[in-house]
Amino acid sequence: MSTGISDQLIRLIHSLSKAEKRSFKLYATRNASSATEMKFLQLFDFMDKTPDYSDKAALKKLVEIKKTQLSNIKAHLYKQILTSLRLQHAQHIPTITIRESIDHAVILYHKGFYYQALKALEKSKQLAVKFQSPMLQLEIVEFEKLIESQYITRSRSTRADELTTESKSIEKHIHQSVEFSNLSLQLYALYVKGGFVRDEKDFHYVHGFFKANLPKYRMQDLGFIEKMHLYNAFMWYYYIIQEFLMCFKYAKYWVDLFEAYPNVKNQYSEMYLKGLNHYQNAVFNLRNYKRLNETVLKIEQWSTESLENENVILLQQLYTLTGKINEYYLTGEFTEGLQIVPKVESYISNNSDRLDNHRIMILYYKVACLFFGAGDYKKTIHYLNRIIQLKDVSLREDIQGFARILNLIAHFELNNDDLLDYQIKSVYRFLRNMGDLQGVQKEILSFLRQLPFENEQLVLNGFNDLHAKLVKLAQLPYEKRPFLYLDIISWLESRIQKRTVQAVIKEKYILEQTTGQSIYFPEV
């Protein structure tokens, strides 16, 4: 067993709950028939209780295990743990139950019990339909066709036609589902690379790509899976082109779909949580605090009866953290929001091997914005540097660009004039190379280039001039994008009015709550 697989075994053991460990030991003891077979259980106990496991330490402690046996015992232990987990959680994971029923049918078929095999397949098919598993439905129907085509089962005369029609119908649903899921995945890949559309050229590319790859369909013919992937594709399309009202519409469709099919919430927990996350992002962009708060609580309190799915837990924690940070952004409670930073740090540290750079980058940027809003510019720079120092500059080019701009502003606030000149040139080159040097970015860089101003009045004039220019640019369709990443206008107003950024944003939030007046605020 290789070192890589050995590490996976250790991680698997340490991920087990007390109940899972107890269940495994009962399973292992019940199925072991000799002292030799119990060696893997001894190794399990040693790995479980040893923080810094090594093969050398294991061989020294477990004298009954020879060096030549260790690799095979590890492999056997790994398999036994997975088998135990499968048995323990089968009743909570529908796909396992369905596959188990199919396996029973296979055994009966090979024994020559064709009627019993068909009966088991019928039971498994009913479960597959109930829990919206078309792939398994097709596998079951194909198996039924195999039995019907090879053996005389004395089934009704219309059986062949029924199975053929059923097979074609399921195949059509699967084909559409695959096309919709491919489109949503490709749109997500576009977003991960570049973020929101930057200009008309970007818009036409995304729009053309979406239309060219969106297959023809009739909504009334679509099943649960197809609708889920279709809504996902539409949501990403409207999100990328910044049509947040339409994004909200399809995110709501997505969430409502799961409410209409309550049986599948556990089966597709990840997709349900993703739908809720898209919904909370949409209502945040629409500045609907009440719905945002309700959705954050819904995500945080979501629980599943199935296996303690680490991926579900990972997503749930991520979406809860980002949702709560968004609440702090919306209300202007930046100082209060700093209390969540240790939780973010702990989340990243505990899941560093499972989080991709994209998610880590977003969390760091959000934390940097919290510190910026709270007026702690040194901490702002600290977290922005974690983004700027990433080697992969092709990932979320938009975030990397605005991280550098916010970094410049933080240095300006700290009066680091000696660093600004070099950094401005560096940021200019970076944005130009990324093709992301537009009106807002140019105006900010031009303003910072004029530093230092000769007197306080010139500084104030500079702020007022930049504010007027950015307010006009914010009205243009493709110049709104920068304000999704950084509320530069509120920062300028804070400097002009000699107030804190969070005081300005908090005042805007209160005004919105009392008058219903909408004021745009950033979202990553």
HELIX and SHEET records of a PDB file:
HELIX    1   1 THR A    3  SER A   15  1                                  13    
HELIX    2   2 LYS A   18  ASN A   31  1                                  14    
HELIX    3   3 LYS A   39  LYS A   49  1                                  11    
HELIX    4   4 ASP A   55  LYS A   61  1                                   7    
HELIX    5   5 LYS A   67  HIS A   89  1                                  23    
HELIX    6   6 ALA A   90  HIS A   92  5                                   3    
HELIX    7   7 PRO A   94  HIS A  110  1                                  17    
HELIX    8   8 TYR A  114  LYS A  130  1                                  17    
HELIX    9   9 PRO A  134  GLN A  150  1                                  17    
HELIX   10  10 ARG A  159  GLY A  194  1                                  36    
HELIX   11  11 GLU A  200  ASN A  213  1                                  14    
HELIX   12  12 MET A  219  ASP A  221  5                                   3    
HELIX   13  13 PHE A  224  ILE A  240  1                                  17    
HELIX   14  14 PHE A  244  ALA A  260  1                                  17    
HELIX   15  15 PRO A  262  VAL A  264  5                                   3    
HELIX   16  16 SER A  269  ASN A  285  1                                  17    
HELIX   17  17 TYR A  289  GLN A  301  1                                  13    
HELIX   18  18 GLU A  310  THR A  331  1                                  22    
HELIX   19  19 PHE A  334  GLY A  337  1                                   4    
HELIX   20  20 LEU A  338  ILE A  340  5                                   3    
HELIX   21  21 VAL A  341  ASN A  350  1                                  10    
HELIX   22  22 ASN A  357  ALA A  374  1                                  18    
HELIX   23  23 TYR A  377  ILE A  388  1                                  12    
HELIX   24  24 GLU A  397  GLU A  413  1                                  17    
HELIX   25  25 ASP A  417  ASN A  433  1                                  17    
HELIX   26  26 GLY A  439  ARG A  449  1                                  11    
HELIX   27  27 GLU A  456  LEU A  473  1                                  18    
HELIX   28  28 PRO A  477  GLU A  479  5                                   3    
HELIX   29  29 ARG A  481  LEU A  484  5                                   4    
HELIX   30  30 ILE A  488  GLN A  497  1                                  10    
HELIX   31  31 VAL A  501  THR A  515  1                                  15    
END                                                                             
